[in-house]
């Protein structure tokens, strides 16, 4: 059985959003020849130019009305693609007729614009999470997941996460063993540890010094060992806890408690990587209270133990 995989593109797409999954499916074909047929699609067909300037040849949407799987790339051209009624109509049809609809990175914006993510959990690139939450409040955005499956709709985080979700699709189609072999051949994690938090490290917050919560975040960083519950955070901003939580989620793209946890993990990681040898001291200084609570937070945010960051004398 040959499954048609359509890669939906537009001018200004991110090349790795498409090339990463394509490479995974190509690798799977080494173990199961004929299992997939890969077809780039655009509205009218022809050359689709990526943001890097490299173009991929494509066929028109009409050439493949109901592929087994349609994978939507993201990239700088996504905002323009949101206004394309033909593209959105095609995605709605595929949501009903195709086995799977998948987005990579800001491709999630197209799925949300088509109404396919309302009432569902989804993810996208962490740097666009605030914008996504403001634009699509009916979507339960999870900013930390590498990919999320909700029924026949899959969404993946930024850029290289397309490789992760493609491996999961191969595992569903061909089994865990072949997917694991593909990961080995591509020299990537089969199950990547941690979530997007290990890459964002709240850089989005740091790059917005004029944001509504910039002063609050600076204060939390200066006193990580404080009791920063939602009531305390809201009080600092002179807002009710409920109103504060809603505004914070909209601007920052994550709940306040998760943001505080990430700030603490970020500081603790920096301390351990800089040579601090006492995990207990770091835990108290960064507001975790004890080493066990810090260990659990590290596993949630980074997918690794604090002890893995300790420097040995040989490193110095």
Buried (B, 14 or more C-beta within 10 A) or exposed (E): EEBBBBBBBBBBBBBBBBBBBBBBBBBBBEBBEEBBBBBBBBBEBEEBBBBEEEBBEBBEBEEBEBBBBBBBBBBBBBEEBBEBEEBBEBBBBBBEEBBBBBBBBBBBBBBBBBBBBEEBBBBBBBBBBBBBBEEBEEBBBBBBBBBBBBEBBBBBBBBBBBBBBBBBBBBBBBEEEBBBBBBEBBEBBBEBEBBBBBBBBBEBBBEBEEBEBEEBBEBBBEEBEEEBEBEBBBEBBEBEBEEBBEBBBBBBBBBBBBBBBBBBBBBBBBBBEEEBEEBEEBBBBBBBEEBEBBBEBBBBBBBBEBEEBBEEEEEE
